[in-house]
Amino acid sequence: MFEKKTKLAIVVPCYNEELVIETTVVTLLSVLDDLVNKNKISSDSYLYLVDDGSKDRTWEIIEELHSKYKRVKGMKFVRNYGNQKALIAGLLGVKEFGCDCVLTIDADLQQDENSIEKFIDEFHNGAEIVSGIRNDRKTDTIFKKTTAFFFYKLMNLMGVKIPPNHSDFRLVSSKALGILEKFSESELFLRGFFHETGLKTAYVHFDVKPRAAGSSKFNFVSLTSLALNGITSYSIVPLRLISAIGLITVFVMACVGVDAVCDKLFRHEAPSGWATLVMLIIFLGGFQIFCLGIIGEYLGQIFSEVKARPRYITEKELL
């Protein structure tokens, strides 16, 4: 069907996934076999597992799987660095090892592995980046649905234009990996990065399954951190809003001041409303602290980047 068979790498970030990792690997190897039989990928396609500093038996199981299946490769961090850095490590790792395209998928396989064939088809149709879009959030709690809704709304308002329900279930070409390698920033936000590359992009819609075992490693704190990282990496809208609100506040306060002077000089009335004044002082004080917090997030981002420390440190690698 294709003159040159596509060499596919599948990157799977793992953190404390001892309950599911073996099943996940067997399932993904079956998917690879099916695609090979359909002549859509080459037989030397493989899995690349990134252990993000797990504290359970995840890495031991990965080593056992590597011994059993030659198509299973892996990397282990010395400590936990976070999902985004595990993804980056996997993407850059397979670039060095060699592939035509790479797909990233979560270790719990809630993202439908049967949709991988659609990603490959879009790649063969010329897409350099194929992004997965969830059909719905039926498997999420009300809290997670609400936070996800506001996450995407906030990101788009702040200028980080990513599609709603976009995930890190994504396929990218070797060309996109070459561009990624040039970006050395420590806190790179992948969803924003791949959207901003300008490469031809396609979308695949997929269903999300209930988690087979264990629990999600994403919580409110980690999702908030991800949102803040995305905004401070790709948008200066919050800083401009602070400037705009500051100017508006100065103008309003000037009008209030002129009105107070007019009351005294022309109407011979003493300014009133001490309760209102106290409330305004408290409000403005709180707002100033909030604005300093936003500025602090940007300063923190700059502080992390200028130190130029490595994104992660590798302890072991299985090739």
C-alpha positions as CSV (number, residue, x, y, z in Angstrom):
1,M,0.0,0.0,0.0
2,F,2.8,2.4,0.9
3,E,6.2,2.4,-0.9
4,K,8.1,3.0,2.4
5,K,6.6,1.5,5.5
6,T,6.3,3.9,8.4
7,K,8.4,3.3,11.5
8,L,6.1,4.2,14.4
9,A,7.3,4.8,18.0
10,I,4.7,4.9,20.8
11,V,5.8,6.9,23.9
12,V,4.1,6.0,27.2
13,P,4.9,8.2,30.3
14,C,4.5,6.2,33.5
15,Y,4.3,7.1,37.1
16,N,3.4,4.5,39.7
17,E,1.6,2.3,37.1
18,E,2.6,-1.2,38.3
19,L,-1.1,-2.3,38.2
20,V,-1.6,-1.6,34.5
21,I,1.7,-1.3,32.8
22,E,2.0,-5.0,31.7
23,T,-1.5,-5.1,30.3
24,T,-0.9,-1.8,28.6
25,V,2.3,-3.0,26.9
26,V,0.7,-6.3,25.7
27,T,-2.3,-4.3,24.3
28,L,-0.1,-1.8,22.5
29,L,2.1,-4.5,21.0
30,S,-1.1,-6.2,19.7
31,V,-2.0,-2.8,18.1
32,L,1.4,-2.6,16.5
33,D,1.1,-6.2,15.2
34,D,-2.3,-5.4,13.7
35,L,-1.0,-2.3,11.9
36,V,2.0,-4.3,10.6
37,N,-0.3,-6.9,9.2
38,K,-2.4,-4.2,7.5
39,N,0.9,-3.0,6.0
40,K,0.5,0.5,7.5
41,I,3.7,0.5,9.6
42,S,7.0,-1.4,9.6
43,S,7.8,-4.4,11.7
44,D,10.5,-2.5,13.5
45,S,8.0,-0.1,15.2
46,Y,8.4,-0.1,18.9
47,L,7.2,1.1,22.4
48,Y,9.2,3.6,24.5
49,L,8.2,3.7,28.2
50,V,9.4,6.7,30.3
51,D,9.3,6.0,34.1
52,D,8.9,9.4,35.7
53,G,10.5,8.5,39.0
54,S,7.9,5.9,40.1
55,K,8.1,4.7,43.7
56,D,6.5,1.3,43.0
57,R,7.5,-1.6,40.8
58,T,6.9,0.1,37.5
59,W,10.5,0.2,36.4
60,E,11.1,-3.4,37.4
61,I,8.2,-4.5,35.3
62,I,9.4,-2.4,32.4
63,E,12.8,-4.2,32.6
64,E,11.1,-7.6,32.6
65,L,9.0,-6.6,29.6
66,H,12.1,-5.3,27.8
67,S,13.8,-8.7,28.4
68,K,10.7,-10.5,27.0
69,Y,9.9,-8.2,24.1
70,K,12.6,-6.7,22.0
71,R,10.2,-3.9,20.8
72,V,9.9,-2.6,24.4
73,K,12.4,0.1,25.2
74,G,12.5,2.5,28.2
75,M,14.0,5.3,30.2
76,K,14.0,5.9,33.9
77,F,14.3,9.3,35.6
78,V,16.2,9.7,38.9
79,R,13.1,11.4,40.4
80,N,9.6,12.6,39.5
81,Y,9.8,15.6,37.0
82,G,6.2,15.6,35.8
83,N,4.1,14.4,32.9
84,Q,5.2,17.1,30.4
85,K,8.9,16.4,30.9
86,A,8.3,12.7,30.7
87,L,6.6,13.3,27.3
88,I,9.5,15.5,26.1
89,A,12.0,13.0,27.2
90,G,10.2,10.3,25.3
91,L,9.8,12.4,22.2
92,L,13.5,13.3,22.1
93,G,14.5,9.8,23.0
94,V,12.8,8.2,20.1
95,K,14.1,10.9,17.8
96,E,17.6,9.8,18.6
97,F,16.7,6.1,18.3
98,G,14.9,6.7,15.0
99,C,11.3,6.8,13.8
100,D,9.2,8.3,11.1
101,C,6.5,9.4,13.5
102,V,5.7,9.0,17.2
103,L,2.5,8.7,19.1
104,T,2.1,9.6,22.8
105,I,-0.6,7.8,25.0
106,D,-1.3,7.6,28.7
107,A,-0.2,4.4,30.5
108,D,-3.8,3.7,31.8
109,L,-5.1,3.4,28.2
110,Q,-8.1,5.4,28.9
111,Q,-7.4,7.0,25.6
112,D,-8.7,4.5,23.0
113,E,-5.8,2.5,21.6
114,N,-8.0,1.4,18.7
115,S,-8.0,4.9,17.4
116,I,-4.2,4.7,16.7
117,E,-4.9,3.4,13.2
118,K,-6.8,6.7,12.4
119,F,-3.8,8.7,13.5
120,I,-1.6,6.7,11.2
121,D,-4.1,7.2,8.3
122,E,-4.0,11.0,8.9
123,F,-0.2,10.9,8.9
124,H,-0.2,9.0,5.6
125,N,-2.5,11.7,4.2
126,G,0.1,14.3,4.9
127,A,-0.5,15.6,8.4
128,E,2.7,16.3,10.4
129,I,0.7,16.6,13.7
130,V,-2.4,14.6,14.5
131,S,-4.1,15.6,17.8
132,G,-6.6,13.6,19.7
133,I,-9.9,15.2,20.8
134,R,-12.1,13.6,23.4
135,N,-15.7,13.1,22.2
136,D,-17.1,13.7,25.7
137,R,-16.2,13.7,29.5
138,K,-18.6,11.0,30.7
139,T,-15.9,9.2,32.6
140,D,-15.0,12.4,34.6
141,T,-16.3,13.6,37.9
142,I,-18.4,16.8,38.0
143,F,-15.4,18.6,39.5
144,K,-13.0,17.5,36.8
145,K,-15.6,18.4,34.1
146,T,-16.0,21.9,35.5
147,T,-12.2,22.5,35.9
148,A,-11.5,21.2,32.4
149,F,-14.2,23.5,31.0
150,F,-12.7,26.5,32.7
151,F,-9.1,25.4,31.8
152,Y,-9.8,25.5,28.1
153,K,-11.9,28.7,28.3
154,L,-9.1,30.4,30.3
155,M,-6.3,29.2,28.0
156,N,-8.1,30.6,24.9
157,L,-9.0,33.9,26.6
158,M,-5.3,34.3,27.5
159,G,-4.3,33.7,23.9
160,V,-3.2,30.1,24.1
161,K,-5.4,28.8,21.2
162,I,-5.9,25.1,21.8
163,P,-9.0,23.1,20.9
164,P,-11.4,22.1,23.7
165,N,-10.9,18.6,25.1
166,H,-7.5,18.5,23.4
167,S,-5.2,15.9,25.1
168,D,-1.6,14.6,24.9
169,F,-2.9,11.7,22.8
170,R,-1.0,12.9,19.8
171,L,1.0,11.8,16.8
172,V,3.8,13.9,15.4
173,S,6.2,13.5,12.5
174,S,10.0,13.4,12.6
175,K,9.9,16.9,11.1
176,A,8.0,18.1,14.2
177,L,10.5,16.4,16.4
178,G,13.3,18.3,14.7
179,I,11.5,21.5,15.5
180,L,10.9,20.4,19.1
181,E,14.6,19.7,19.6
182,K,15.4,23.4,18.9
183,F,13.3,24.6,21.8
184,S,15.4,24.4,24.9
185,E,13.1,26.1,27.4
186,S,12.7,24.1,30.6
187,E,8.9,24.5,31.1
188,L,7.7,23.8,27.6
189,F,4.0,23.5,27.3
190,L,3.5,20.8,24.6
191,R,-0.1,21.5,23.8
192,G,0.6,25.1,23.0
193,F,3.9,24.3,21.3
194,F,2.6,21.8,18.7
195,H,-0.4,24.1,18.0
196,E,2.0,27.0,17.3
197,T,4.4,25.1,15.0
198,G,2.4,25.9,11.9
199,L,2.8,22.4,10.5
200,K,-0.2,20.7,8.8
201,T,-2.5,19.4,11.6
202,A,-5.3,16.9,11.6
203,Y,-7.7,15.9,14.4
204,V,-8.9,12.5,15.5
205,H,-11.9,12.2,17.8
206,F,-11.9,9.3,20.3
207,D,-13.8,7.9,23.3
208,V,-12.3,7.7,26.8
209,K,-12.6,4.5,28.7
210,P,-12.9,4.1,32.5
211,R,-9.5,3.5,34.1
212,A,-8.9,-0.3,34.6
213,A,-6.9,0.0,37.8
214,G,-5.2,2.5,40.0
215,S,-6.0,6.2,40.1
216,S,-5.3,9.3,38.0
217,K,-2.1,11.1,38.8
218,F,-3.6,14.4,37.8
219,N,-5.2,16.4,40.6
220,F,-6.3,20.0,41.1
221,V,-2.8,21.2,42.0
222,S,-1.1,19.5,39.0
223,L,-3.8,20.8,36.6
224,T,-3.5,24.3,38.0
225,S,0.2,24.2,37.6
226,L,-0.2,23.0,34.0
227,A,-2.6,25.9,33.3
228,L,-0.2,28.5,34.8
229,N,2.7,27.0,32.9
230,G,0.7,27.2,29.6
231,I,-0.3,30.8,30.2
232,T,3.1,32.1,31.3
233,S,4.8,30.2,28.5
234,Y,2.6,31.4,25.6
235,S,0.8,34.5,26.7
236,I,1.5,38.0,28.1
237,V,-2.2,38.9,28.2
238,P,-2.4,38.8,32.0
239,L,0.4,41.4,32.2
240,R,-1.4,43.6,29.7
241,L,-4.6,43.2,31.7
242,I,-2.9,44.4,34.8
243,S,-1.6,47.5,33.0
244,A,-5.1,48.2,31.6
245,I,-6.9,47.7,34.9
246,G,-4.2,49.9,36.6
247,L,-4.9,52.8,34.1
248,I,-8.7,52.4,34.5
249,T,-8.3,52.4,38.3
250,V,-6.2,55.6,38.2
251,F,-8.8,57.3,36.0
252,V,-11.8,56.2,38.3
253,M,-9.9,57.4,41.4
254,A,-9.1,60.7,39.8
255,C,-12.8,61.2,39.0
256,V,-13.7,60.4,42.6
257,G,-11.1,62.8,43.8
258,V,-12.4,65.6,41.6
259,D,-16.0,64.9,42.8
260,A,-14.8,65.1,46.5
261,V,-13.1,68.5,45.8
262,C,-16.2,69.8,44.1
263,D,-18.3,68.8,47.1
264,K,-16.1,70.7,49.4
265,L,-15.5,73.8,47.4
266,F,-18.9,74.4,45.7
267,R,-21.4,72.5,47.7
268,H,-19.7,73.0,51.1
269,E,-20.2,69.3,51.9
270,A,-17.7,67.1,53.7
271,P,-16.9,63.9,51.9
272,S,-18.9,61.0,53.4
273,G,-18.9,57.2,53.1
274,W,-16.1,56.0,55.4
275,A,-17.4,52.4,55.2
276,T,-17.2,52.6,51.4
277,L,-13.6,54.0,51.6
278,V,-12.5,51.2,53.9
279,M,-13.9,48.6,51.5
280,L,-12.2,50.2,48.6
281,I,-8.9,50.2,50.4
282,I,-9.2,46.5,51.3
283,F,-10.3,45.7,47.7
284,L,-7.5,47.6,46.1
285,G,-5.0,46.1,48.5
286,G,-6.1,42.6,47.7
287,F,-6.1,43.3,44.0
288,Q,-2.6,44.6,44.2
289,I,-1.4,41.4,45.9
290,F,-3.2,39.4,43.2
291,C,-1.5,41.3,40.5
292,L,1.9,40.9,42.2
293,G,1.1,37.1,42.3
294,I,0.6,37.1,38.5
295,I,3.8,39.1,38.0
296,G,5.5,36.6,40.3
297,E,4.5,33.7,38.2
298,Y,6.2,35.3,35.2
299,L,9.3,36.1,37.2
300,G,9.3,32.5,38.4
301,Q,9.2,31.3,34.8
302,I,12.1,33.5,33.9
303,F,14.0,32.4,37.0
304,S,13.6,28.7,36.0
305,E,14.7,29.4,32.4
306,V,17.8,31.6,33.1
307,K,19.3,28.9,35.4
308,A,19.3,26.6,32.3
309,R,19.2,23.5,34.4
310,P,18.5,20.2,32.5
311,R,14.8,19.3,32.2
312,Y,15.4,15.9,33.7
313,I,18.2,13.5,34.6
314,T,18.2,10.0,33.3
315,E,19.1,7.1,35.6
316,K,18.8,4.2,33.2
317,E,17.8,3.6,29.6
318,L,16.8,0.3,27.8
319,L,17.5,0.2,24.1
